[in-house]
Amino acid sequence: MIRRIGVLTGGGDAPGLNSALRAVVKTAILRYGWTVVGFEDGYEGAILGRGRELGLDDVRGLLVRGGTILGASNRADPFWFQHPELGDTEPRDHSATLLATLERFAVDALVVIGGEGSLTIAHRLSQLGLAVVGVPKTIDNDVRGTAWTIGFDTAVTTATEALDRLHTTAESHHRVMLVELMGRDAGWIALHAGVAGGADVILMPELPFTLERIVAVVERRRARSRHFTIVAVAEGARPAGGEAVFERTGPLPYHRKYGGISVMLQQQLTPLVPSEVRAVVLGHLQRGGTPTPADRTLATALGSAAVDALARGERGVMVAVRSHPTGRATWGIVQIPLAEVARGPRLVPLDHPLVEAARALGISFGQADEE
Ligand code: F6P
């Protein structure tokens, strides 16, 4: 019997998190008469006891607000956590501390709004007996079992607008423009923004590229009097037989920060093509700002469905979108086991319809065997 639930936003922030929080709080209070406790900064607040009750007044006006009123953290893993307040000198397993904190707050169940990392942790907590339901968010759209994640549409919108703007200046100056977009393991943002923004080349982690092919595209376009080329490159893209580029690395997963592929490509391409080559890194602009209507509605539907799932007695699951909500026949929310999400990121399938369409339109993926 649930009377009180906790909620947290784990991992990197994404536009639509606040819309999801609003949906969780309103559904819990208005439909079920439960109380809701929000924990700050992802799992960190749930370990250290930084939680506060969230009422209807706390979520007023949140639908349109980017970021998360609770704060987020992509470093707080309860199974490998270190904090001076806990007297730690090195990271250790604090999952029991987290469970004790939730008990202290009299929380019967937890809603985790997070990406692959936070939801994998949710799975492990569920194996320890915690009643938990996950909600998928990440601009990367790489959570297994759901077609769409909260934040992706806004990030694609921002990235597409950037590509549109770069088109006009690239054309004026006859330049090759490399636009580095987020996406560590999966090229969803690069693919969608690349197609929507009319990129000539899309480079994704799923399809290691060759420099020669990018040079060939630039030359082919010049032969057709197109003296500029737009390349959309995911931060996790890598050359065939080579490695991805990191801004920094370290012993823990969150120490690894992708970044630098566009600058590396700029240096490598410059001596090989007659045009000037410039790199633009879009970075956290993709994570900030007001969520699009699609993200607001997705977050509302998923946040509300998570509370309904708990009320039905579902545990250890994530609410997921079956396919794109383009019409009544294709709109559906399902529950999938968190164990499935924990199997790793969802990559772009190479036979994805958008990959096929891009190829048909002559967009290059930097593959040696194209044409
Ligand atoms: O997972 C979301 C994401 O934005 C990735 O695309 C990116 O690599 C990472 O987070 C950046 O994290 P941080 O803000 O900690 O640098």
Residues whose N, C-alpha, C, O or C-beta is under 5 A from the ligand:
A	BS01	F6P	G12 T138 D140 M182 G183 R184
